[in-house]
């Protein structure tokens, strides 16, 4: 298809017809640089048949349904020049968590420039994603009810002995944002201790840490009453 030479951005929602979406994807795969892929079903045909994308630099996966992070492997093997990956509001398939511990090796040996994770509620999946996808800049927006636990999981995923051995000195910047839309179950003391531990690891590993607390307008109004 001659049109593929000038179409560089593609948005796919294969939940309607995965076979047709894969045909469209194949038609434009050699030229696209930006891809938004809405994977709404587990064991996605599109992920399994991910075509070669030599020019692909940027991928967004909004609200994907995954059973295992290894389902993302074709994304990396077929996109050798991938630089930016964003995953938001991940939905975990009911049969997923039993196989997470089997994933030990990185999904990609070429690090990303930026890896964005937004509203990943499953702590096990979040830790597995961080441990398996090397990146220079990691951005995470949390929306959970136990932020102290989030911070502890983050520290283990990034600075455990095995993580440091896999990617020594790779991570340069860590952006953490916490949404204030949920009521928090951990105490201020627990959060402060967890944050201080994470900050100490960042200092020792020469990682720039930036932290923000996002307070919603509704939360602000309720707090002001």
Backbone torsions as a table, in degrees:
resi	resn	phi	psi	omega
1	UNK	NA	120.1	-176.9
2	UNK	-65.3	-25.3	-178.5
3	UNK	-64.3	-23.4	-177.2
4	UNK	-63.8	-18.3	-178.6
5	UNK	-72.5	-18.4	-179.0
6	UNK	-121.5	-7.1	173.6
7	UNK	-86.4	114.1	-176.6
8	UNK	-114.0	-10.5	177.8
9	UNK	-122.5	136.0	-175.2
10	UNK	-137.4	134.6	176.9
11	UNK	-119.1	122.1	-177.5
12	UNK	-124.0	137.3	173.7
13	UNK	-124.9	78.6	-170.8
14	UNK	-73.4	4.1	179.0
15	UNK	-65.3	-22.6	-179.2
16	UNK	-81.5	-47.1	179.4
17	UNK	-154.0	94.9	-174.6
18	UNK	-65.2	-36.5	179.8
19	UNK	-62.9	-44.5	179.2
20	UNK	-66.3	-41.0	178.8
21	UNK	-61.3	-38.5	179.6
22	UNK	-66.8	-36.0	176.5
23	UNK	-63.2	-44.5	177.9
24	UNK	-62.5	-44.3	180.0
25	UNK	-58.4	-46.5	179.8
26	UNK	-61.4	-36.0	-177.4
27	UNK	-65.0	-31.1	-174.5
28	UNK	-113.5	1.9	-168.1
29	UNK	-64.2	-29.6	-174.8
30	UNK	-74.8	-12.3	-172.6
31	UNK	-122.7	-16.6	-175.5
32	UNK	-71.2	145.2	176.2
33	UNK	-112.3	-23.1	-179.7
34	UNK	-128.4	132.7	-178.8
35	UNK	-134.7	130.0	168.9
36	UNK	-112.7	117.8	-173.3
37	UNK	-124.1	112.5	-179.7
38	UNK	-93.7	101.0	-177.4
39	UNK	-96.7	97.3	-172.5
40	UNK	-97.6	-0.7	-179.5
41	UNK	-130.0	143.0	175.8
42	UNK	-66.2	158.7	-178.9
43	UNK	53.6	52.3	-175.1
44	UNK	-61.6	131.4	175.4
45	UNK	-63.5	-37.0	-177.7
46	UNK	-68.0	-41.9	177.3
47	UNK	-66.1	-42.9	-179.0
48	UNK	-64.4	-35.2	-178.8
49	UNK	-103.0	25.7	-176.8
50	UNK	-53.0	118.9	-175.5
51	UNK	-78.3	169.6	176.5
52	UNK	-66.2	127.8	-177.9
53	UNK	-130.7	79.2	-173.1
54	UNK	-67.7	-22.4	-177.9
55	UNK	-99.7	-4.1	-173.1
56	UNK	-68.6	125.2	-178.5
57	UNK	-115.2	-29.2	-168.3
58	UNK	-135.7	124.5	178.5
59	UNK	-126.9	133.8	172.5
60	UNK	-118.2	130.4	177.5
61	UNK	-119.6	90.5	179.9
62	UNK	-82.7	127.6	175.8
63	UNK	51.1	49.0	-179.9
64	UNK	-74.3	153.3	172.6
65	UNK	-108.0	115.2	-177.0
66	UNK	-125.8	146.5	174.2
67	UNK	-100.1	-21.7	-179.2
68	UNK	-161.4	145.3	-179.8
69	UNK	-67.7	-18.8	177.6
70	UNK	-65.3	-15.2	174.9
71	UNK	-64.7	-18.3	178.3
72	UNK	-84.4	-7.6	-175.6
73	UNK	-55.3	-44.3	179.5
74	UNK	-60.6	-28.0	177.8
75	UNK	-58.4	-40.5	-177.0
76	UNK	-83.1	-40.9	-178.3
77	UNK	-67.6	-30.1	-177.7
78	UNK	-95.7	-5.7	-179.7
79	UNK	-126.0	75.1	-173.0
80	UNK	-65.7	-18.4	-178.4
81	UNK	-107.9	18.4	179.8
82	UNK	-62.1	132.4	-178.5
83	UNK	-118.4	-32.0	-174.5
84	UNK	-132.1	130.9	177.0
85	UNK	-132.3	130.8	177.2
86	UNK	-124.7	129.4	176.4
87	UNK	-126.3	124.3	-177.3
88	UNK	-129.1	141.9	175.0
89	UNK	50.9	51.4	179.1
90	UNK	-60.1	133.8	175.1
91	UNK	-109.8	126.1	-175.1
92	UNK	-93.4	126.1	175.9
93	UNK	-61.7	147.5	-174.5
94	UNK	-58.9	-25.5	-176.8
95	UNK	-98.8	13.1	-166.6
96	UNK	-75.7	-53.1	-162.0
97	UNK	-63.7	-18.8	-177.2
98	UNK	-65.9	-23.1	-175.4
99	UNK	-105.9	1.8	-175.1
100	UNK	-64.4	-36.5	-176.2
101	UNK	-67.2	-17.2	-178.8
102	UNK	-74.3	-19.0	-176.9
103	UNK	-85.6	106.3	-178.1
104	UNK	-113.9	-36.4	-175.3
105	UNK	-85.1	152.8	176.9
106	UNK	-65.2	145.2	177.4
107	UNK	-71.5	-23.7	-178.5
108	UNK	-137.8	138.8	175.9
109	UNK	-94.0	-10.8	175.2
110	UNK	-101.1	114.8	-175.0
111	UNK	-68.2	149.5	173.7
112	UNK	-78.2	157.7	169.9
113	UNK	-77.9	-41.5	-177.9
114	UNK	-141.2	133.9	176.9
115	UNK	-127.4	114.8	-178.3
116	UNK	-107.1	129.9	177.1
117	UNK	-127.3	120.6	-175.3
118	UNK	-124.0	124.4	175.8
119	UNK	54.0	55.1	174.1
120	UNK	-95.2	100.4	-171.1
121	UNK	-75.6	-30.1	-179.4
122	UNK	-76.9	113.5	-178.9
123	UNK	-63.2	-37.8	-179.9
124	UNK	-66.0	-41.4	179.6
125	UNK	-68.6	-39.8	179.2
126	UNK	-61.2	-46.1	-179.6
127	UNK	-64.8	-39.1	179.5
128	UNK	-65.4	-40.4	178.9
129	UNK	-63.3	-46.4	-179.0
130	UNK	-63.5	-40.6	-176.7
131	UNK	-71.6	-26.9	-170.1
132	UNK	-103.5	-10.6	-177.3
133	UNK	-121.9	100.4	-178.6
134	UNK	-68.7	141.7	-179.0
135	UNK	-153.6	156.9	176.7
136	UNK	-88.0	-32.8	179.0
137	UNK	-128.5	125.4	-179.1
138	UNK	-117.8	125.8	177.4
139	UNK	-119.0	128.4	-178.6
140	UNK	-134.4	129.7	173.1
141	UNK	-112.3	116.4	-177.7
142	UNK	-93.2	147.3	168.9
143	UNK	-145.9	76.3	-177.5
144	UNK	-128.8	-178.6	179.9
145	UNK	-106.4	3.0	178.8
146	UNK	-142.6	84.8	-174.7
147	UNK	-71.8	-28.7	176.9
148	UNK	-61.6	-42.3	176.9
149	UNK	-64.2	-39.8	176.1
150	UNK	-55.9	-47.7	-176.7
151	UNK	-66.1	-38.6	178.1
152	UNK	-65.8	-43.0	177.4
153	UNK	-61.2	-40.8	178.4
154	UNK	-61.0	-44.2	-179.4
155	UNK	-63.2	-44.8	-179.9
156	UNK	-64.9	-41.0	-177.3
157	UNK	-66.3	-35.7	-174.6
158	UNK	-93.5	-31.9	-168.4
159	UNK	-124.5	14.7	171.8
160	UNK	-66.9	163.0	-178.5
161	UNK	-58.6	-41.8	-179.2
162	UNK	-66.9	-38.3	179.4
163	UNK	-65.8	-41.6	-180.0
164	UNK	-67.1	-37.4	177.9
165	UNK	-64.9	-38.8	-177.9
166	UNK	-67.3	-43.9	-173.3
167	UNK	-132.9	66.6	-177.0
168	UNK	-65.8	121.5	175.5
169	UNK	71.2	11.7	-175.9
170	UNK	-77.2	-51.4	-176.8
171	UNK	-67.4	127.3	-178.6
172	UNK	-110.3	-34.5	-175.2
173	UNK	-137.7	134.0	178.0
174	UNK	-124.0	114.2	176.5
175	UNK	-104.0	121.8	177.2
176	UNK	-120.0	130.9	175.6
177	UNK	-127.5	139.3	-179.2
178	UNK	-120.3	122.8	177.7
179	UNK	-78.7	140.9	179.8
180	UNK	-98.5	22.3	-175.3
181	UNK	-82.4	-18.0	179.1
182	UNK	-106.9	151.4	174.7
183	UNK	-75.8	136.4	-172.0
184	UNK	-90.5	132.6	179.8
185	UNK	-92.6	-26.1	179.6
186	UNK	-80.9	155.6	-178.7
187	UNK	-84.0	163.6	177.0
188	UNK	-60.1	-41.2	179.9
189	UNK	-61.9	-43.7	179.0
190	UNK	-61.7	-42.6	179.7
191	UNK	-66.5	-40.9	179.7
192	UNK	-63.9	-41.2	179.5
193	UNK	-65.5	-45.1	-179.9
194	UNK	-63.7	-39.9	179.7
195	UNK	-68.0	-40.7	179.8
196	UNK	-64.6	-38.6	177.4
197	UNK	-63.3	-45.1	178.3
198	UNK	-63.1	-42.3	-179.3
199	UNK	-63.1	-39.6	179.0
200	UNK	-63.7	-41.3	177.8
201	UNK	-64.2	-40.6	179.1
202	UNK	-62.4	-42.3	179.9
203	UNK	-62.9	-46.1	-178.7
204	UNK	-64.3	-31.6	-177.6
205	UNK	-96.6	6.3	179.0
206	UNK	59.2	43.3	178.0
207	UNK	-107.2	127.0	177.2
208	UNK	-75.3	124.8	-179.0
209	UNK	-110.7	127.1	175.7
210	UNK	-125.4	133.9	-173.2
211	UNK	-133.3	137.5	178.7
212	UNK	-139.7	144.8	176.0
213	UNK	-113.3	114.1	-177.0
214	UNK	-94.1	116.1	-179.9
215	UNK	-103.0	122.3	-179.3
216	UNK	-72.6	158.4	179.5
217	UNK	-62.1	-41.1	-179.7
218	UNK	-62.3	-43.6	179.7
219	UNK	-62.1	-40.5	179.8
220	UNK	-63.7	-42.3	-179.8
221	UNK	-65.8	-42.1	179.5
222	UNK	-65.8	-39.8	-179.4
223	UNK	-67.1	-25.6	-176.7
224	UNK	-83.6	-7.5	-177.7
225	UNK	-78.6	NA	NA
